[in-house]
Amino acid sequence: MADLPRSTSGVYPLIDMKNGRAQCADKDSNLSWSTLNRPASPDAATATALGLAPPTTGLTANWTLINVPKALSWSGAAMALEARKNGTPAKGNIVYFSQTGSAGATDADLSAYSADPLFGGTTPAIRPAPNDLPDLSTPYVVGMDSPGKQVAAIADALAVEAVVNEFWTTELIHAETDWLFSMPTRRFALGVNYQEADPGKATVYNTAVNSHFASKNMFSNGDARCFTNPQPYPRDREGGTGVGPDDVVIGTPSPYPPQVLCGATSMLSFNNTESVASNVLSSRIALNHFDTRGPADGWARINVPGSTGVGIPVIGHAFVKAFNPAVAPGVAGNFGVSWPHRLLKK
């Protein structure tokens, strides 16, 4: 959100670690914390006076998933977007907002900092709080003069037409596979106002972010809004015995109708049509089932052109669990494997 160079004045000494903790509060005559920690992002003059500098590159993060009952774990590096100019890392805008859960009645309207359609309009469905920001749409680089413009550019950069990965479901090693899909820009293209009595008006679209998740690309299934027209192609390890999309069953167990890529995240469980939860990550929400109708192990490609033909912004991983039934008593036989999706553009 900002760089904070080491200093003896301004905010830095208030957030510096002393005896294992940071004060994060005013101290003596230094009132920088209360000056900074207000709902709206500080203007350039205020930020400079407080010792804040435009943020530079270098942040990293990792994720870890642990299934305790099944003694399985998976980990990887979090995906990062970097501000660049002429192909090299560049500085961004200072986008600090106080991380408090509510804005006062007289505080500035924060909706101008986000493209979330539920935040916008004269009577927004949700009034954003300071800790809702910054988000992926908060203008961060030169030339992005509106949240909609920035998140549309990010969505275009992330958009792909196909997702490819592997799956294992062979019974010999009790293998099972879940694919996780995350669509980080979807919430800025459409939102669902669950307080709206008229179902026809519950979905709110952002016309500035409508290249990928426009109304013609989506359908409603209860409370879920689902992406239309995915085309799955499974293959075995040798690339054979697969079937085309017309013969592949993707759906949830009866009595629920088929739904694919629903919500900001979605789970696809392979050859697991009888379960109400995915066998690997134990997911029950936005869960879909993929019956490969033949291949127990192999790879699959899911085309996601959509009716607009531009694909969708999607990232994710495959998560696999397996068990060695021949291990000696007292020796763990569970194994967890993960691979990032291969994301294909034109």
C-alpha positions in Angstrom: 0.0 0.0 0.0 3.0 2.3 0.5 6.8 2.1 1.2 7.8 3.3 4.6 11.5 4.1 4.7 13.2 3.9 8.1 12.9 7.2 9.9 12.9 8.8 13.4 9.8 10.8 12.6 6.4 10.3 11.0 4.7 6.9 11.0 7.8 4.7 10.9 8.7 4.8 14.7 5.0 4.1 15.5 5.0 0.8 13.5 8.6 -0.2 14.3 8.8 -3.4 16.4 9.7 -2.8 20.0 9.8 -5.8 22.4 8.1 -8.0 19.9 5.1 -5.7 19.0 4.3 -2.6 17.1 2.5 0.2 18.8 0.3 1.4 15.9 -0.8 4.4 17.9 0.2 8.0 18.6 3.0 8.4 21.0 3.9 11.6 23.0 4.0 14.4 20.4 3.9 12.1 17.4 0.3 12.2 16.1 1.2 10.6 12.8 -0.9 7.5 13.4 -4.2 9.3 13.9 -3.4 11.5 10.9 -2.8 8.5 8.7 -5.4 6.2 10.0 -8.5 7.8 8.5 -11.0 6.2 6.1 -9.7 7.8 2.9 -6.3 7.2 1.4 -4.0 10.2 2.2 -3.2 12.8 -0.4 0.3 13.2 -1.7 1.2 16.1 0.6 -0.1 14.3 3.7 1.6 11.0 2.7 5.0 12.7 2.3 4.7 14.5 5.6 4.0 11.2 7.3 7.1 9.6 5.7 5.2 7.4 3.2 6.6 6.8 -0.2 5.1 5.3 -3.4 5.1 1.5 -3.1 7.7 -0.5 -5.0 7.9 -4.2 -5.9 9.1 -7.0 -3.7 6.1 -8.4 -1.8 5.8 -12.2 -1.8 3.3 -14.5 -0.2 2.7 -18.3 0.0 -0.4 -20.3 0.6 -0.9 -23.6 2.5 -3.9 -25.9 2.6 -4.0 -28.6 5.3 -6.6 -31.3 5.6 -6.1 -32.4 9.1 -8.4 -35.5 9.3 -6.8 -36.9 6.1 -3.2 -35.9 7.1 -2.7 -34.1 3.8 -1.2 -30.7 2.8 -0.5 -28.7 -0.2 1.4 -25.4 -0.7 2.5 -22.9 -3.3 3.4 -19.4 -4.1 0.6 -16.8 -4.2 0.1 -15.1 -7.6 1.3 -11.5 -7.7 0.6 -8.6 -10.1 3.4 -6.1 -10.5 3.3 -2.5 -11.5 5.6 -2.1 -14.6 6.7 0.7 -16.9 8.4 -0.1 -20.2 8.8 -3.7 -19.0 10.5 -3.0 -15.7 9.2 -2.7 -12.1 7.7 0.7 -11.4 6.3 2.6 -8.5 2.6 2.6 -7.7 0.1 4.9 -6.0 -0.1 5.1 -2.3 -3.4 3.3 -1.5 -3.5 3.1 2.3 -6.9 3.0 4.0 -7.5 2.5 7.7 -8.4 -1.1 8.4 -11.5 -0.4 10.4 -14.8 -2.1 9.9 -17.1 0.8 9.4 -17.2 4.3 8.0 -18.8 7.1 9.9 -22.0 8.8 8.5 -20.0 11.9 7.6 -17.0 10.1 6.2 -16.1 10.5 2.5 -17.8 8.1 0.1 -15.3 5.3 -0.6 -17.1 3.8 -3.6 -15.0 5.9 -5.9 -12.0 3.7 -5.0 -13.6 0.4 -6.1 -15.3 -1.0 -9.2 -17.5 -3.4 -7.1 -20.9 -2.8 -8.6 -22.6 -3.3 -5.1 -20.7 -0.3 -3.9 -21.8 2.0 -6.6 -24.8 4.1 -7.5 -26.8 6.7 -5.6 -28.2 4.0 -3.3 -25.5 1.3 -3.1 -26.5 -2.1 -1.9 -23.4 -2.1 0.4 -21.6 1.0 1.7 -17.9 0.2 1.6 -16.0 0.3 4.8 -12.3 1.4 5.0 -11.1 -2.2 5.4 -12.8 -3.2 2.1 -10.0 -1.2 0.5 -7.7 -1.2 -1.3 -8.9 -3.9 -3.6 -7.7 -5.1 -7.0 -9.5 -2.3 -8.8 -8.2 0.6 -6.6 -6.3 2.8 -9.2 -2.6 1.9 -8.7 -0.6 3.0 -11.7 -0.4 6.1 -13.9 -3.1 6.2 -16.6 -5.7 4.2 -14.6 -7.9 7.1 -13.7 -10.9 4.9 -12.6 -11.3 1.6 -10.8 -13.3 0.2 -13.7 -10.5 1.0 -16.2 -7.8 -0.6 -14.0 -9.7 -3.8 -13.3 -10.7 -4.2 -16.9 -7.1 -4.0 -17.9 -6.2 -6.6 -15.3 -9.0 -8.9 -16.5 -7.8 -8.6 -20.1 -4.3 -9.5 -18.9 -5.5 -12.6 -17.0 -8.0 -13.8 -19.6 -7.5 -17.2 -21.1 -9.4 -19.4 -23.4 -8.5 -22.8 -22.0 -7.3 -24.4 -18.7 -5.3 -27.6 -18.8 -4.1 -29.9 -16.0 -3.8 -33.5 -14.8 -6.1 -35.7 -12.8 -5.6 -39.0 -10.9 -8.6 -41.1 -9.8 -7.3 -44.7 -10.1 -8.7 -46.9 -7.4 -5.4 -48.8 -7.1 -3.9 -46.0 -5.0 -7.2 -44.5 -3.9 -6.4 -41.4 -5.9 -8.8 -38.4 -6.1 -8.5 -35.0 -7.7 -10.1 -31.6 -7.2 -9.5 -28.6 -9.5 -9.8 -25.2 -8.0 -10.7 -22.2 -10.2 -10.4 -18.6 -8.9 -11.7 -15.7 -10.9 -10.2 -12.6 -9.1 -11.8 -9.9 -11.2 -15.3 -11.4 -11.4 -16.7 -9.5 -8.3 -16.0 -6.2 -10.1 -18.0 -7.3 -13.2 -21.1 -8.5 -11.4 -22.5 -8.7 -7.9 -25.6 -10.2 -6.3 -27.7 -8.1 -4.0 -29.3 -10.7 -1.8 -31.5 -8.1 -0.2 -33.3 -7.4 -3.5 -36.8 -8.9 -3.5 -37.0 -9.0 -7.2 -34.8 -11.9 -8.5 -34.6 -10.2 -11.9 -32.9 -7.2 -10.3 -30.6 -9.0 -7.8 -27.7 -9.3 -10.2 -25.9 -6.0 -10.7 -23.4 -5.6 -13.6 -20.6 -3.1 -14.0 -20.8 -1.8 -17.6 -17.2 -0.7 -17.4 -16.0 -4.3 -16.7 -18.2 -6.4 -19.0 -15.8 -8.0 -21.5 -15.7 -11.4 -19.8 -18.6 -11.7 -17.3 -21.3 -9.9 -19.2 -25.0 -10.9 -18.8 -24.9 -12.9 -22.1 -22.0 -15.0 -20.6 -23.8 -15.9 -17.3 -26.9 -17.8 -16.1 -28.5 -18.0 -12.7 -28.9 -21.2 -10.7 -30.5 -20.3 -7.4 -28.2 -17.8 -5.7 -25.3 -18.7 -7.9 -24.3 -16.9 -11.1 -22.6 -19.3 -13.4 -20.4 -19.0 -16.5 -21.9 -20.5 -19.6 -20.4 -22.6 -22.3 -17.4 -24.4 -20.9 -16.1 -27.2 -23.1 -14.3 -30.0 -21.3 -12.1 -32.6 -23.0 -10.6 -35.4 -20.9 -7.8 -37.7 -22.1 -6.0 -40.6 -20.6 -2.2 -40.6 -20.0 -1.5 -41.5 -23.6 -3.8 -38.9 -24.9 -6.4 -41.4 -26.1 -9.8 -42.8 -25.1 -11.1 -39.4 -24.3 -14.5 -38.1 -25.4 -15.7 -34.8 -26.6 -17.7 -32.2 -24.7 -21.1 -33.5 -25.8 -20.5 -36.8 -24.0 -19.0 -35.4 -20.8 -21.2 -35.0 -17.8 -20.5 -31.9 -15.7 -23.0 -31.2 -12.9 -23.9 -31.6 -9.3 -25.8 -34.6 -7.9 -29.5 -34.7 -8.4 -31.7 -32.8 -7.6 -29.4 -29.9 -8.3 -29.1 -28.7 -12.0 -25.7 -28.6 -13.6 -23.5 -25.6 -12.8 -20.0 -24.8 -13.9 -17.7 -22.0 -12.7 -20.1 -20.5 -10.3 -19.0 -17.7 -7.9 -15.7 -16.1 -7.6 -14.2 -19.5 -6.9 -15.3 -22.9 -8.1 -14.4 -26.5 -7.4 -14.4 -29.3 -9.9 -14.2 -32.8 -8.5 -13.2 -35.7 -10.8 -15.2 -38.9 -11.0 -16.8 -38.2 -7.7 -20.5 -37.8 -8.7 -22.0 -39.6 -5.7 -20.5 -37.3 -3.0 -21.9 -34.0 -1.7 -18.3 -32.9 -0.9 -15.1 -33.1 -2.9 -12.9 -35.9 -1.7 -9.7 -33.9 -1.6 -10.4 -30.5 -0.2 -13.8 -31.4 1.3 -15.5 -28.5 -0.5 -19.2 -28.3 -0.5 -19.8 -24.7 -1.8 -19.7 -24.0 -5.6 -18.9 -27.7 -6.1 -19.1 -29.3 -9.6 -18.6 -32.9 -10.7 -16.7 -34.1 -13.7 -17.4 -37.6 -14.9 -14.6 -38.4 -17.4 -16.5 -41.5 -18.6 -13.5 -43.6 -19.1 -10.1 -42.2 -18.2 -9.2 -42.7 -14.5 -5.9 -40.8 -14.9 -4.7 -38.4 -17.4 -5.2 -34.8 -18.3 -8.1 -32.6 -19.3 -8.6 -29.3 -21.2 -11.5 -27.1 -20.4 -12.2 -24.4 -23.0 -13.8 -21.3 -21.7 -14.4 -19.1 -24.7 -17.8 -17.8 -23.5 -20.3 -16.3 -25.9 -18.1 -13.3 -26.4 -15.1 -15.4 -27.5 -12.6 -13.6 -25.3 -12.3 -16.2 -22.5 -12.3 -15.4 -18.8 -9.7 -14.3 -16.2 -9.1 -17.5 -14.2 -6.2 -19.0 -12.2 -6.0 -22.1 -10.0 -4.5 -25.4 -9.2 -5.2 -29.1 -9.3 -5.1 -30.9 -5.9 -4.5 -34.6 -5.7 -4.5 -37.1 -2.8 -3.3 -40.7 -3.0 -2.7 -43.6 -0.6 -0.2 -46.4 -0.7 -2.1 -49.5 0.5 1.1 -51.6 0.8 2.8 -49.5 3.5 3.9 -51.3 6.7 1.8 -50.8 9.8 2.6 -47.5 11.5 4.0 -45.9 8.4 2.0 -43.0 6.8 0.8 -43.8 3.3 -1.0 -40.5 2.4 0.4 -38.3 -0.3 -0.7 -34.8 -1.5 0.3 -33.4 -4.9 -0.6 -30.1 -6.5 0.0 -28.4 -9.9 -0.8 -25.0 -11.1 -3.2 -24.8 -14.0 -1.7 -24.3 -17.5 -3.5 -21.3 -18.8 -3.8 -21.0 -22.6 -4.3 -17.8 -24.5 -4.8 -17.4 -28.3 
